[in-house]
Amino acid sequence: MEPIEVTVHFDEQGTLTPLHFTWKGSVQRVESTGRRWVDEAGHHILVMVMSGRIYELTYNSGEGRWFIGHTEPDHKFA
């Protein structure tokens, strides 16, 4: 996983919603979020950007950092 910068919205219940992130010098605006889960690595969120590409973003609260993991270039949310 690679560290990235993410702008996120926290609602009243503490739910994280990524708004956009910077990866490889490019700002990616999040259009929608999908599946979420938590494991030992942190809070995982699948996000879809303007191009339709899907990214897995992970927030590690122990480190206070976001990471980008697996991406799916040819899949869209159903």
mmCIF file of the N, C-alpha and C atoms, coordinates in Angstrom:
data_MODEL
# 
_entry.id   MODEL 
# 
loop_
_atom_site.group_PDB 
_atom_site.id 
_atom_site.type_symbol 
_atom_site.label_atom_id 
_atom_site.label_alt_id 
_atom_site.label_comp_id 
_atom_site.label_asym_id 
_atom_site.label_entity_id 
_atom_site.label_seq_id 
_atom_site.pdbx_PDB_ins_code 
_atom_site.Cartn_x 
_atom_site.Cartn_y 
_atom_site.Cartn_z 
_atom_site.occupancy 
_atom_site.B_iso_or_equiv 
_atom_site.pdbx_formal_charge 
_atom_site.auth_seq_id 
_atom_site.auth_comp_id 
_atom_site.auth_asym_id 
_atom_site.auth_atom_id 
_atom_site.pdbx_PDB_model_num 
ATOM 1   N N  . MET A 1 1  ? 0.837   -1.183 0.000   1.00 0.00 ? 1  MET A N  1 
ATOM 2   C CA . MET A 1 1  ? 0.000   0.000  0.000   1.00 0.00 ? 1  MET A CA 1 
ATOM 3   C C  . MET A 1 1  ? 0.882   1.246  0.000   1.00 0.00 ? 1  MET A C  1 
ATOM 4   N N  . GLU A 1 2  ? 0.416   2.253  -0.690  1.00 0.00 ? 2  GLU A N  1 
ATOM 5   C CA . GLU A 1 2  ? 1.163   3.498  -0.851  1.00 0.00 ? 2  GLU A CA 1 
ATOM 6   C C  . GLU A 1 2  ? 0.461   4.636  -0.120  1.00 0.00 ? 2  GLU A C  1 
ATOM 7   N N  . PRO A 1 3  ? 1.173   5.442  0.693   1.00 0.00 ? 3  PRO A N  1 
ATOM 8   C CA . PRO A 1 3  ? 0.527   6.552  1.393   1.00 0.00 ? 3  PRO A CA 1 
ATOM 9   C C  . PRO A 1 3  ? 0.059   7.626  0.410   1.00 0.00 ? 3  PRO A C  1 
ATOM 10  N N  . ILE A 1 4  ? -1.110  8.210  0.708   1.00 0.00 ? 4  ILE A N  1 
ATOM 11  C CA . ILE A 1 4  ? -1.673  9.274  -0.128  1.00 0.00 ? 4  ILE A CA 1 
ATOM 12  C C  . ILE A 1 4  ? -2.317  10.337 0.763   1.00 0.00 ? 4  ILE A C  1 
ATOM 13  N N  . GLU A 1 5  ? -2.654  11.484 0.151   1.00 0.00 ? 5  GLU A N  1 
ATOM 14  C CA . GLU A 1 5  ? -3.389  12.537 0.837   1.00 0.00 ? 5  GLU A CA 1 
ATOM 15  C C  . GLU A 1 5  ? -4.854  12.424 0.440   1.00 0.00 ? 5  GLU A C  1 
ATOM 16  N N  . VAL A 1 6  ? -5.747  12.491 1.449   1.00 0.00 ? 6  VAL A N  1 
ATOM 17  C CA . VAL A 1 6  ? -7.181  12.367 1.204   1.00 0.00 ? 6  VAL A CA 1 
ATOM 18  C C  . VAL A 1 6  ? -7.894  13.503 1.930   1.00 0.00 ? 6  VAL A C  1 
ATOM 19  N N  . THR A 1 7  ? -8.841  14.143 1.251   1.00 0.00 ? 7  THR A N  1 
ATOM 20  C CA . THR A 1 7  ? -9.751  15.081 1.895   1.00 0.00 ? 7  THR A CA 1 
ATOM 21  C C  . THR A 1 7  ? -11.023 14.315 2.192   1.00 0.00 ? 7  THR A C  1 
ATOM 22  N N  . VAL A 1 8  ? -11.436 14.339 3.450   1.00 0.00 ? 8  VAL A N  1 
ATOM 23  C CA . VAL A 1 8  ? -12.534 13.481 3.888   1.00 0.00 ? 8  VAL A CA 1 
ATOM 24  C C  . VAL A 1 8  ? -13.554 14.276 4.696   1.00 0.00 ? 8  VAL A C  1 
ATOM 25  N N  . HIS A 1 9  ? -14.802 13.828 4.639   1.00 0.00 ? 9  HIS A N  1 
ATOM 26  C CA . HIS A 1 9  ? -15.887 14.397 5.442   1.00 0.00 ? 9  HIS A CA 1 
ATOM 27  C C  . HIS A 1 9  ? -16.201 13.412 6.559   1.00 0.00 ? 9  HIS A C  1 
ATOM 28  N N  . PHE A 1 10 ? -16.311 13.916 7.790   1.00 0.00 ? 10 PHE A N  1 
ATOM 29  C CA . PHE A 1 10 ? -16.761 13.116 8.927   1.00 0.00 ? 10 PHE A CA 1 
ATOM 30  C C  . PHE A 1 10 ? -18.172 13.568 9.268   1.00 0.00 ? 10 PHE A C  1 
ATOM 31  N N  . ASP A 1 11 ? -19.130 12.636 9.322   1.00 0.00 ? 11 ASP A N  1 
ATOM 32  C CA . ASP A 1 11 ? -20.472 13.031 9.721   1.00 0.00 ? 11 ASP A CA 1 
ATOM 33  C C  . ASP A 1 11 ? -20.616 12.939 11.244  1.00 0.00 ? 11 ASP A C  1 
ATOM 34  N N  . GLU A 1 12 ? -21.827 13.205 11.748  1.00 0.00 ? 12 GLU A N  1 
ATOM 35  C CA . GLU A 1 12 ? -22.066 13.228 13.194  1.00 0.00 ? 12 GLU A CA 1 
ATOM 36  C C  . GLU A 1 12 ? -21.783 11.884 13.864  1.00 0.00 ? 12 GLU A C  1 
ATOM 37  N N  . GLN A 1 13 ? -21.933 10.789 13.119  1.00 0.00 ? 13 GLN A N  1 
ATOM 38  C CA . GLN A 1 13 ? -21.665 9.457  13.666  1.00 0.00 ? 13 GLN A CA 1 
ATOM 39  C C  . GLN A 1 13 ? -20.197 9.045  13.520  1.00 0.00 ? 13 GLN A C  1 
ATOM 40  N N  . GLY A 1 14 ? -19.383 9.899  12.933  1.00 0.00 ? 14 GLY A N  1 
ATOM 41  C CA . GLY A 1 14 ? -17.965 9.594  12.753  1.00 0.00 ? 14 GLY A CA 1 
ATOM 42  C C  . GLY A 1 14 ? -17.653 8.808  11.495  1.00 0.00 ? 14 GLY A C  1 
ATOM 43  N N  . THR A 1 15 ? -18.628 8.694  10.582  1.00 0.00 ? 15 THR A N  1 
ATOM 44  C CA . THR A 1 15 ? -18.414 7.968  9.330   1.00 0.00 ? 15 THR A CA 1 
ATOM 45  C C  . THR A 1 15 ? -17.508 8.780  8.408   1.00 0.00 ? 15 THR A C  1 
ATOM 46  N N  . LEU A 1 16 ? -16.479 8.125  7.878   1.00 0.00 ? 16 LEU A N  1 
ATOM 47  C CA . LEU A 1 16 ? -15.546 8.752  6.945   1.00 0.00 ? 16 LEU A CA 1 
ATOM 48  C C  . LEU A 1 16 ? -16.104 8.680  5.527   1.00 0.00 ? 16 LEU A C  1 
ATOM 49  N N  . THR A 1 17 ? -16.127 9.804  4.827   1.00 0.00 ? 17 THR A N  1 
ATOM 50  C CA . THR A 1 17 ? -16.511 9.815  3.417   1.00 0.00 ? 17 THR A CA 1 
ATOM 51  C C  . THR A 1 17 ? -15.447 10.584 2.637   1.00 0.00 ? 17 THR A C  1 
ATOM 52  N N  . PRO A 1 18 ? -14.595 9.889  1.872   1.00 0.00 ? 18 PRO A N  1 
ATOM 53  C CA . PRO A 1 18 ? -13.576 10.576 1.077   1.00 0.00 ? 18 PRO A CA 1 
ATOM 54  C C  . PRO A 1 18 ? -14.216 11.464 0.012   1.00 0.00 ? 18 PRO A C  1 
ATOM 55  N N  . LEU A 1 19 ? -13.689 12.682 -0.149  1.00 0.00 ? 19 LEU A N  1 
ATOM 56  C CA . LEU A 1 19 ? -14.174 13.621 -1.156  1.00 0.00 ? 19 LEU A CA 1 
ATOM 57  C C  . LEU A 1 19 ? -13.253 13.652 -2.375  1.00 0.00 ? 19 LEU A C  1 
ATOM 58  N N  . HIS A 1 20 ? -11.953 13.659 -2.139  1.00 0.00 ? 20 HIS A N  1 
ATOM 59  C CA . HIS A 1 20 ? -10.965 13.551 -3.211  1.00 0.00 ? 20 HIS A CA 1 
ATOM 60  C C  . HIS A 1 20 ? -9.632  13.151 -2.607  1.00 0.00 ? 20 HIS A C  1 
ATOM 61  N N  . PHE A 1 21 ? -8.743  12.655 -3.469  1.00 0.00 ? 21 PHE A N  1 
ATOM 62  C CA . PHE A 1 21 ? -7.420  12.239 -3.013  1.00 0.00 ? 21 PHE A CA 1 
ATOM 63  C C  . PHE A 1 21 ? -6.396  12.564 -4.087  1.00 0.00 ? 21 PHE A C  1 
ATOM 64  N N  . THR A 1 22 ? -5.151  12.671 -3.667  1.00 0.00 ? 22 THR A N  1 
ATOM 65  C CA . THR A 1 22 ? -4.048  12.947 -4.579  1.00 0.00 ? 22 THR A CA 1 
ATOM 66  C C  . THR A 1 22 ? -3.176  11.707 -4.663  1.00 0.00 ? 22 THR A C  1 
ATOM 67  N N  . TRP A 1 23 ? -2.965  11.240 -5.902  1.00 0.00 ? 23 TRP A N  1 
ATOM 68  C CA . TRP A 1 23 ? -2.147  10.053 -6.130  1.00 0.00 ? 23 TRP A CA 1 
ATOM 69  C C  . TRP A 1 23 ? -1.346  10.265 -7.404  1.00 0.00 ? 23 TRP A C  1 
ATOM 70  N N  . LYS A 1 24 ? -0.047  10.057 -7.314  1.00 0.00 ? 24 LYS A N  1 
ATOM 71  C CA . LYS A 1 24 ? 0.867   10.229 -8.450  1.00 0.00 ? 24 LYS A CA 1 
ATOM 72  C C  . LYS A 1 24 ? 0.718   11.615 -9.080  1.00 0.00 ? 24 LYS A C  1 
ATOM 73  N N  . GLY A 1 25 ? 0.563   12.637 -8.223  1.00 0.00 ? 25 GLY A N  1 
ATOM 74  C CA . GLY A 1 25 ? 0.482   14.021 -8.678  1.00 0.00 ? 25 GLY A CA 1 
ATOM 75  C C  . GLY A 1 25 ? -0.847  14.441 -9.259  1.00 0.00 ? 25 GLY A C  1 
ATOM 76  N N  . SER A 1 26 ? -1.836  13.576 -9.224  1.00 0.00 ? 26 SER A N  1 
ATOM 77  C CA . SER A 1 26 ? -3.144  13.873 -9.807  1.00 0.00 ? 26 SER A CA 1 
ATOM 78  C C  . SER A 1 26 ? -4.228  13.847 -8.729  1.00 0.00 ? 26 SER A C  1 
ATOM 79  N N  . VAL A 1 27 ? -5.071  14.876 -8.723  1.00 0.00 ? 27 VAL A N  1 
ATOM 80  C CA . VAL A 1 27 ? -6.194  14.919 -7.796  1.00 0.00 ? 27 VAL A CA 1 
ATOM 81  C C  . VAL A 1 27 ? -7.368  14.152 -8.409  1.00 0.00 ? 27 VAL A C  1 
ATOM 82  N N  . GLN A 1 28 ? -7.888  13.189 -7.660  1.00 0.00 ? 28 GLN A N  1 
ATOM 83  C CA . GLN A 1 28 ? -8.997  12.351 -8.103  1.00 0.00 ? 28 GLN A CA 1 
ATOM 84  C C  . GLN A 1 28 ? -10.233 12.690 -7.263  1.00 0.00 ? 28 GLN A C  1 
ATOM 85  N N  . ARG A 1 29 ? -11.284 13.177 -7.907  1.00 0.00 ? 29 ARG A N  1 
ATOM 86  C CA . ARG A 1 29 ? -12.528 13.503 -7.213  1.00 0.00 ? 29 ARG A CA 1 
ATOM 87  C C  . ARG A 1 29 ? -13.368 12.236 -7.054  1.00 0.00 ? 29 ARG A C  1 
ATOM 88  N N  . VAL A 1 30 ? -13.803 11.964 -5.834  1.00 0.00 ? 30 VAL A N  1 
ATOM 89  C CA . VAL A 1 30 ? -14.602 10.778 -5.546  1.00 0.00 ? 30 VAL A CA 1 
ATOM 90  C C  . VAL A 1 30 ? -16.052 11.051 -5.939  1.00 0.00 ? 30 VAL A C  1 
ATOM 91  N N  . GLU A 1 31 ? -16.582 10.220 -6.814  1.00 0.00 ? 31 GLU A N  1 
ATOM 92  C CA . GLU A 1 31 ? -17.974 10.331 -7.255  1.00 0.00 ? 31 GLU A CA 1 
ATOM 93  C C  . GLU A 1 31 ? -18.913 9.535  -6.362  1.00 0.00 ? 31 GLU A C  1 
ATOM 94  N N  . SER A 1 32 ? -18.466 8.361  -5.908  1.00 0.00 ? 32 SER A N  1 
ATOM 95  C CA . SER A 1 32 ? -19.310 7.536  -5.040  1.00 0.00 ? 32 SER A CA 1 
ATOM 96  C C  . SER A 1 32 ? -18.439 6.588  -4.233  1.00 0.00 ? 32 SER A C  1 
ATOM 97  N N  . THR A 1 33 ? -19.021 6.104  -3.152  1.00 0.00 ? 33 THR A N  1 
ATOM 98  C CA . THR A 1 33 ? -18.332 5.128  -2.321  1.00 0.00 ? 33 THR A CA 1 
ATOM 99  C C  . THR A 1 33 ? -19.110 3.820  -2.356  1.00 0.00 ? 33 THR A C  1 
ATOM 100 N N  . GLY A 1 34 ? -18.389 2.749  -2.158  1.00 0.00 ? 34 GLY A N  1 
ATOM 101 C CA . GLY A 1 34 ? -19.005 1.425  -2.170  1.00 0.00 ? 34 GLY A CA 1 
ATOM 102 C C  . GLY A 1 34 ? -18.768 0.706  -0.861  1.00 0.00 ? 34 GLY A C  1 
ATOM 103 N N  . ARG A 1 35 ? -18.384 -0.545 -0.977  1.00 0.00 ? 35 ARG A N  1 
ATOM 104 C CA . ARG A 1 35 ? -18.209 -1.404 0.195   1.00 0.00 ? 35 ARG A CA 1 
ATOM 105 C C  . ARG A 1 35 ? -17.189 -0.832 1.167   1.00 0.00 ? 35 ARG A C  1 
ATOM 106 N N  . ARG A 1 36 ? -17.456 -1.038 2.453   1.00 0.00 ? 36 ARG A N  1 
ATOM 107 C CA . ARG A 1 36 ? -16.568 -0.616 3.535   1.00 0.00 ? 36 ARG A CA 1 
ATOM 108 C C  . ARG A 1 36 ? -16.345 -1.796 4.462   1.00 0.00 ? 36 ARG A C  1 
ATOM 109 N N  . TRP A 1 37 ? -15.137 -1.892 5.021   1.00 0.00 ? 37 TRP A N  1 
ATOM 110 C CA . TRP A 1 37 ? -14.859 -2.923 6.014   1.00 0.00 ? 37 TRP A CA 1 
ATOM 111 C C  . TRP A 1 37 ? -13.669 -2.485 6.845   1.00 0.00 ? 37 TRP A C  1 
ATOM 112 N N  . VAL A 1 38 ? -13.533 -3.127 8.003   1.00 0.00 ? 38 VAL A N  1 
ATOM 113 C CA . VAL A 1 38 ? -12.440 -2.822 8.923   1.00 0.00 ? 38 VAL A CA 1 
ATOM 114 C C  . VAL A 1 38 ? -11.694 -4.118 9.212   1.00 0.00 ? 38 VAL A C  1 
ATOM 115 N N  . ASP A 1 39 ? -10.369 -4.047 9.180   1.00 0.00 ? 39 ASP A N  1 
ATOM 116 C CA . ASP A 1 39 ? -9.529  -5.166 9.581   1.00 0.00 ? 39 ASP A CA 1 
ATOM 117 C C  . ASP A 1 39 ? -8.297  -4.609 10.284  1.00 0.00 ? 39 ASP A C  1 
ATOM 118 N N  . GLU A 1 40 ? -7.283  -5.436 10.498  1.00 0.00 ? 40 GLU A N  1 
ATOM 119 C CA . GLU A 1 40 ? -6.091  -4.994 11.219  1.00 0.00 ? 40 GLU A CA 1 
ATOM 120 C C  . GLU A 1 40 ? -5.337  -3.871 10.499  1.00 0.00 ? 40 GLU A C  1 
ATOM 121 N N  . ALA A 1 41 ? -5.506  -3.728 9.200   1.00 0.00 ? 41 ALA A N  1 
ATOM 122 C CA . ALA A 1 41 ? -4.829  -2.664 8.440   1.00 0.00 ? 41 ALA A CA 1 
ATOM 123 C C  . ALA A 1 41 ? -5.530  -1.318 8.576   1.00 0.00 ? 41 ALA A C  1 
ATOM 124 N N  . GLY A 1 42 ? -6.837  -1.336 8.907   1.00 0.00 ? 42 GLY A N  1 
ATOM 125 C CA . GLY A 1 42 ? -7.564  -0.083 9.069   1.00 0.00 ? 42 GLY A CA 1 
ATOM 126 C C  . GLY A 1 42 ? -8.961  -0.130 8.484   1.00 0.00 ? 42 GLY A C  1 
ATOM 127 N N  . HIS A 1 43 ? -9.485  1.050  8.191   1.00 0.00 ? 43 HIS A N  1 
ATOM 128 C CA . HIS A 1 43 ? -10.818 1.228  7.612   1.00 0.00 ? 43 HIS A CA 1 
ATOM 129 C C  . HIS A 1 43 ? -10.682 1.294  6.091   1.00 0.00 ? 43 HIS A C  1 
ATOM 130 N N  . HIS A 1 44 ? -11.232 0.319  5.392   1.00 0.00 ? 44 HIS A N  1 
ATOM 131 C CA . HIS A 1 44 ? -11.151 0.238  3.939   1.00 0.00 ? 44 HIS A CA 1 
ATOM 132 C C  . HIS A 1 44 ? -12.434 0.787  3.317   1.00 0.00 ? 44 HIS A C  1 
ATOM 133 N N  . ILE A 1 45 ? -12.283 1.547  2.240   1.00 0.00 ? 45 ILE A N  1 
ATOM 134 C CA . ILE A 1 45 ? -13.433 2.091  1.520   1.00 0.00 ? 45 ILE A CA 1 
ATOM 135 C C  . ILE A 1 45 ? -13.152 1.976  0.029   1.00 0.00 ? 45 ILE A C  1 
ATOM 136 N N  . LEU A 1 46 ? -14.063 1.360  -0.702  1.00 0.00 ? 46 LEU A N  1 
ATOM 137 C CA . LEU A 1 46 ? -13.959 1.359  -2.162  1.00 0.00 ? 46 LEU A CA 1 
ATOM 138 C C  . LEU A 1 46 ? -14.591 2.645  -2.668  1.00 0.00 ? 46 LEU A C  1 
ATOM 139 N N  . VAL A 1 47 ? -13.866 3.348  -3.548  1.00 0.00 ? 47 VAL A N  1 
ATOM 140 C CA . VAL A 1 47 ? -14.370 4.602  -4.107  1.00 0.00 ? 47 VAL A CA 1 
ATOM 141 C C  . VAL A 1 47 ? -14.291 4.560  -5.627  1.00 0.00 ? 47 VAL A C  1 
ATOM 142 N N  . MET A 1 48 ? -15.227 5.257  -6.274  1.00 0.00 ? 48 MET A N  1 
ATOM 143 C CA . MET A 1 48 ? -15.194 5.398  -7.721  1.00 0.00 ? 48 MET A CA 1 
ATOM 144 C C  . MET A 1 48 ? -14.971 6.869  -8.048  1.00 0.00 ? 48 MET A C  1 
ATOM 145 N N  . VAL A 1 49 ? -14.040 7.131  -8.985  1.00 0.00 ? 49 VAL A N  1 
ATOM 146 C CA . VAL A 1 49 ? -13.720 8.493  -9.394  1.00 0.00 ? 49 VAL A CA 1 
ATOM 147 C C  . VAL A 1 49 ? -14.418 8.815  -10.719 1.00 0.00 ? 49 VAL A C  1 
ATOM 148 N N  . MET A 1 50 ? -14.253 10.046 -11.173 1.00 0.00 ? 50 MET A N  1 
ATOM 149 C CA . MET A 1 50 ? -14.942 10.550 -12.374 1.00 0.00 ? 50 MET A CA 1 
ATOM 150 C C  . MET A 1 50 ? -14.785 9.639  -13.590 1.00 0.00 ? 50 MET A C  1 
ATOM 151 N N  . SER A 1 51 ? -13.631 9.031  -13.757 1.00 0.00 ? 51 SER A N  1 
ATOM 152 C CA . SER A 1 51 ? -13.365 8.188  -14.929 1.00 0.00 ? 51 SER A CA 1 
ATOM 153 C C  . SER A 1 51 ? -14.051 6.828  -14.843 1.00 0.00 ? 51 SER A C  1 
ATOM 154 N N  . GLY A 1 52 ? -14.645 6.512  -13.678 1.00 0.00 ? 52 GLY A N  1 
ATOM 155 C CA . GLY A 1 52 ? -15.248 5.207  -13.477 1.00 0.00 ? 52 GLY A CA 1 
ATOM 156 C C  . GLY A 1 52 ? -14.305 4.199  -12.854 1.00 0.00 ? 52 GLY A C  1 
ATOM 157 N N  . ARG A 1 53 ? -13.073 4.595  -12.644 1.00 0.00 ? 53 ARG A N  1 
ATOM 158 C CA . ARG A 1 53 ? -12.084 3.706  -12.038 1.00 0.00 ? 53 ARG A CA 1 
ATOM 159 C C  . ARG A 1 53 ? -12.357 3.561  -10.547 1.00 0.00 ? 53 ARG A C  1 
ATOM 160 N N  . ILE A 1 54 ? -12.133 2.366  -10.021 1.00 0.00 ? 54 ILE A N  1 
ATOM 161 C CA . ILE A 1 54 ? -12.370 2.064  -8.617  1.00 0.00 ? 54 ILE A CA 1 
ATOM 162 C C  . ILE A 1 54 ? -11.035 1.909  -7.894  1.00 0.00 ? 54 ILE A C  1 
ATOM 163 N N  . TYR A 1 55 ? -10.969 2.531  -6.712  1.00 0.00 ? 55 TYR A N  1 
ATOM 164 C CA . TYR A 1 55 ? -9.785  2.459  -5.869  1.00 0.00 ? 55 TYR A CA 1 
ATOM 165 C C  . TYR A 1 55 ? -10.174 1.984  -4.482  1.00 0.00 ? 55 TYR A C  1 
ATOM 166 N N  . GLU A 1 56 ? -9.256  1.298  -3.832  1.00 0.00 ? 56 GLU A N  1 
ATOM 167 C CA . GLU A 1 56 ? -9.427  0.928  -2.430  1.00 0.00 ? 56 GLU A CA 1 
ATOM 168 C C  . GLU A 1 56 ? -8.579  1.883  -1.605  1.00 0.00 ? 56 GLU A C  1 
ATOM 169 N N  . LEU A 1 57 ? -9.243  2.690  -0.764  1.00 0.00 ? 57 LEU A N  1 
ATOM 170 C CA . LEU A 1 57 ? -8.553  3.592  0.145   1.00 0.00 ? 57 LEU A CA 1 
ATOM 171 C C  . LEU A 1 57 ? -8.628  2.998  1.544   1.00 0.00 ? 57 LEU A C  1 
ATOM 172 N N  . THR A 1 58 ? -7.547  3.101  2.286   1.00 0.00 ? 58 THR A N  1 
ATOM 173 C CA . THR A 1 58 ? -7.492  2.560  3.644   1.00 0.00 ? 58 THR A CA 1 
ATOM 174 C C  . THR A 1 58 ? -6.998  3.631  4.597   1.00 0.00 ? 58 THR A C  1 
ATOM 175 N N  . TYR A 1 59 ? -7.765  3.847  5.666   1.00 0.00 ? 59 TYR A N  1 
ATOM 176 C CA . TYR A 1 59 ? -7.348  4.781  6.710   1.00 0.00 ? 59 TYR A CA 1 
ATOM 177 C C  . TYR A 1 59 ? -6.848  3.983  7.908   1.00 0.00 ? 59 TYR A C  1 
ATOM 178 N N  . ASN A 1 60 ? -5.582  4.204  8.261   1.00 0.00 ? 60 ASN A N  1 
ATOM 179 C CA . ASN A 1 60 ? -4.994  3.564  9.424   1.00 0.00 ? 60 ASN A CA 1 
ATOM 180 C C  . ASN A 1 60 ? -5.027  4.582  10.556  1.00 0.00 ? 60 ASN A C  1 
ATOM 181 N N  . SER A 1 61 ? -5.957  4.410  11.496  1.00 0.00 ? 61 SER A N  1 
ATOM 182 C CA . SER A 1 61 ? -6.134  5.388  12.571  1.00 0.00 ? 61 SER A CA 1 
ATOM 183 C C  . SER A 1 61 ? -4.945  5.412  13.530  1.00 0.00 ? 61 SER A C  1 
ATOM 184 N N  . GLY A 1 62 ? -4.247  4.291  13.689  1.00 0.00 ? 62 GLY A N  1 
ATOM 185 C CA . GLY A 1 62 ? -3.065  4.257  14.540  1.00 0.00 ? 62 GLY A CA 1 
ATOM 186 C C  . GLY A 1 62 ? -1.956  5.164  14.027  1.00 0.00 ? 62 GLY A C  1 
ATOM 187 N N  . GLU A 1 63 ? -1.809  5.219  12.714  1.00 0.00 ? 63 GLU A N  1 
ATOM 188 C CA . GLU A 1 63 ? -0.804  6.084  12.079  1.00 0.00 ? 63 GLU A CA 1 
ATOM 189 C C  . GLU A 1 63 ? -1.380  7.441  11.702  1.00 0.00 ? 63 GLU A C  1 
ATOM 190 N N  . GLY A 1 64 ? -2.725  7.532  11.624  1.00 0.00 ? 64 GLY A N  1 
ATOM 191 C CA . GLY A 1 64 ? -3.354  8.779  11.183  1.00 0.00 ? 64 GLY A CA 1 
ATOM 192 C C  . GLY A 1 64 ? -3.077  9.058  9.716   1.00 0.00 ? 64 GLY A C  1 
ATOM 193 N N  . ARG A 1 65 ? -2.943  7.982  8.920   1.00 0.00 ? 65 ARG A N  1 
ATOM 194 C CA . ARG A 1 65 ? -2.605  8.136  7.497   1.00 0.00 ? 65 ARG A CA 1 
ATOM 195 C C  . ARG A 1 65 ? -3.537  7.330  6.622   1.00 0.00 ? 65 ARG A C  1 
ATOM 196 N N  . TRP A 1 66 ? -3.661  7.808  5.363   1.00 0.00 ? 66 TRP A N  1 
ATOM 197 C CA . TRP A 1 66 ? -4.414  7.120  4.322   1.00 0.00 ? 66 TRP A CA 1 
ATOM 198 C C  . TRP A 1 66 ? -3.452  6.421  3.378   1.00 0.00 ? 66 TRP A C  1 
ATOM 199 N N  . PHE A 1 67 ? -3.921  5.307  2.840   1.00 0.00 ? 67 PHE A N  1 
ATOM 200 C CA . PHE A 1 67 ? -3.141  4.533  1.878   1.00 0.00 ? 67 PHE A CA 1 
ATOM 201 C C  . PHE A 1 67 ? -4.037  4.141  0.712   1.00 0.00 ? 67 PHE A C  1 
ATOM 202 N N  . ILE A 1 68 ? -3.420  3.960  -0.447  1.00 0.00 ? 68 ILE A N  1 
ATOM 203 C CA . ILE A 1 68 ? -4.145  3.448  -1.603  1.00 0.00 ? 68 ILE A CA 1 
ATOM 204 C C  . ILE A 1 68 ? -3.652  2.030  -1.848  1.00 0.00 ? 68 ILE A C  1 
ATOM 205 N N  . GLY A 1 69 ? -4.599  1.154  -2.092  1.00 0.00 ? 69 GLY A N  1 
ATOM 206 C CA . GLY A 1 69 ? -4.264  -0.241 -2.320  1.00 0.00 ? 69 GLY A CA 1 
ATOM 207 C C  . GLY A 1 69 ? -4.653  -0.664 -3.717  1.00 0.00 ? 69 GLY A C  1 
ATOM 208 N N  . HIS A 1 70 ? -5.352  -1.748 -3.804  1.00 0.00 ? 70 HIS A N  1 
ATOM 209 C CA . HIS A 1 70 ? -5.767  -2.350 -5.070  1.00 0.00 ? 70 HIS A CA 1 
ATOM 210 C C  . HIS A 1 70 ? -6.680  -1.415 -5.861  1.00 0.00 ? 70 HIS A C  1 
ATOM 211 N N  . THR A 1 71 ? -6.495  -1.380 -7.173  1.00 0.00 ? 71 THR A N  1 
ATOM 212 C CA . THR A 1 71 ? -7.382  -0.608 -8.047  1.00 0.00 ? 71 THR A CA 1 
ATOM 213 C C  . THR A 1 71 ? -7.979  -1.530 -9.096  1.00 0.00 ? 71 THR A C  1 
ATOM 214 N N  . GLU A 1 72 ? -9.150  -1.177 -9.562  1.00 0.00 ? 72 GLU A N  1 
ATOM 215 C CA . GLU A 1 72 ? -9.864  -1.948 -10.593 1.00 0.00 ? 72 GLU A CA 1 
ATOM 216 C C  . GLU A 1 72 ? -10.137 -1.012 -11.782 1.00 0.00 ? 72 GLU A C  1 
ATOM 217 N N  . PRO A 1 73 ? -9.305  -1.021 -12.816 1.00 0.00 ? 73 PRO A N  1 
ATOM 218 C CA . PRO A 1 73 ? -9.476  -0.057 -13.909 1.00 0.00 ? 73 PRO A CA 1 
ATOM 219 C C  . PRO A 1 73 ? -10.707 -0.275 -14.764 1.00 0.00 ? 73 PRO A C  1 
ATOM 220 N N  . ASP A 1 74 ? -11.241 -1.477 -14.819 1.00 0.00 ? 74 ASP A N  1 
ATOM 221 C CA . ASP A 1 74 ? -12.319 -1.754 -15.752 1.00 0.00 ? 74 ASP A CA 1 
ATOM 222 C C  . ASP A 1 74 ? -13.650 -2.108 -15.098 1.00 0.00 ? 74 ASP A C  1 
ATOM 223 N N  . HIS A 1 75 ? -13.794 -1.853 -13.817 1.00 0.00 ? 75 HIS A N  1 
ATOM 224 C CA . HIS A 1 75 ? -15.023 -2.201 -13.130 1.00 0.00 ? 75 HIS A CA 1 
ATOM 225 C C  . HIS A 1 75 ? -15.733 -0.958 -12.623 1.00 0.00 ? 75 HIS A C  1 
ATOM 226 N N  . LYS A 1 76 ? -17.042 -1.013 -12.591 1.00 0.00 ? 76 LYS A N  1 
ATOM 227 C CA . LYS A 1 76 ? -17.855 0.063  -12.064 1.00 0.00 ? 76 LYS A CA 1 
ATOM 228 C C  . LYS A 1 76 ? -18.773 -0.496 -10.998 1.00 0.00 ? 76 LYS A C  1 
ATOM 229 N N  . PHE A 1 77 ? -19.227 0.376  -10.074 1.00 0.00 ? 77 PHE A N  1 
ATOM 230 C CA . PHE A 1 77 ? -20.176 -0.073 -9.058  1.00 0.00 ? 77 PHE A CA 1 
ATOM 231 C C  . PHE A 1 77 ? -21.481 -0.435 -9.722  1.00 0.00 ? 77 PHE A C  1 
ATOM 232 N N  . ALA A 1 78 ? -22.144 -1.433 -9.177  1.00 0.00 ? 78 ALA A N  1 
ATOM 233 C CA . ALA A 1 78 ? -23.443 -1.855 -9.719  1.00 0.00 ? 78 ALA A CA 1 
ATOM 234 C C  . ALA A 1 78 ? -24.544 -0.977 -9.166  1.00 0.00 ? 78 ALA A C  1 
# 
